[in-house]
Amino acid sequence: MKVAGFETQVVELPTERVTLGEVPGQVTPWYTTLRLRTDDGLEGIAYAAYVSRAVAPALKATLDGLCEQVVGRDPFETDAIGRDLRMRNGGTAPAGRVTRACSAIDVALWDIKGKAVGMPCWKLLGGSEGRARTYGSGHLWRHYNLEELQQWGPTLVEQGFRAMKLRCGAESSAAAEVERMRVLREAVGEDVDIMIDINQGWTVHQATTIGRQLSEHRLYWLEDPTQHQDYAGMARIAAALDTPLCSGEYHYGLVPFRHMVEARSIDIMMVDLFRVGGFTEYVKAAHLAEAFNLPVVTHLATELFAHVAAGTNTLLLEHVPWAFPLFEEVPQVEDGMVVLGDEPGLGLRFDEAYLRANAVDA
């Protein structure tokens, strides 16, 4: 079996279906869908994306160019294909568009592999059951006021979530930041885990002083409090706080994760599917975390990442519904778990009507 062809298409996700409005001037994202086809009729699907629409044409062109290099290859050679693509198109150093395109290709290849052997990807990756513990992360943004936090927290619990992420880092005082956590904790009760994401918005001093106050409200983890490449600063924060420090979503490739664990700058490793290199490279990052006795968690792409979360030593799956409109059906949340089926491959099908209605010439 060989890869015989491919098809890519840029698709817009309208703002009424996907809300990313916490950043002033934020635009509706464009996704590049991918279909890899084999000479015996199998099709593997995936997508690549940046938040910025300005980059979408370049990302599609990169994905097209790399897919041409995959035509004629055996889909089961995922590790070799990824290594060859990185070496031929960016050297050993991971690059933004190249890595994102490689990641999409890798996921589509895994979809083909699962379909070829009649097995869901989560089982092919070594999982024993098709479910993964998840947390609600597509809400509770920085622009939400206290009343909205009081409303949305219980709503997420009603939707089946037993853990949720709150965004902080935009308030004018430490007291205001802590008040957001206090209000949400009061709204959802003590049985729900709460994570806080700062998206690199604090200094090391702010992170240590505010982090100590936040810990009084049973904070599950503090995420990316300061610049993600400041390993020494992150290590200082990790040493100063009892709350676990989580980071890693901004890193491309595997090497930065080694730097983080060597610096003792994290307690929980977060890996982004599109930045690390797809399923194949995520598994390597997860094994690295396991070797250092660190939990690993996912970033975005819930409908794809559910398979690696169920198939590896992953603690938690981030639930963000941004890409859900691309598909006919997506895995559902049941009592704090994302539940996958036994359909071969990813078990996903593009919503053809939606793709046609939202296709973009890029």
Secondary structure, 3 states (H helix, E strand, C coil): CCEEEEEEEEEECCCCCCCCCCCCCCCCCEEEEEEEEECCCCEEEEEEEECCHHHHHHHHHHHHHHHHHHCCCCCCCHHHHHHHHHHHHHCCCCCHHHHHHHHHHHHHHHHHHHHHHCCEHHHHCCCCCCEEEEEECCCCCCCCCHHHHHHHHHHHHHCCCCEEEEECCCCCCHHHHHHHHHHHHHHHCCCCEEEEECCCCCCHHHHHHHHHHHHHHCEEEEECCCCCCCHHHHHHHHHHCCCCEEECCCCCCCHHHHHHHHHCCCCEEEEEHHHHCCHHHHHHHHHHHHHCCCCEEEECCHHHHHHHHHHCCEEEEEECCCCHHHECCCCEEECCEEECCCCCECCCCECHHHHHHCEECC
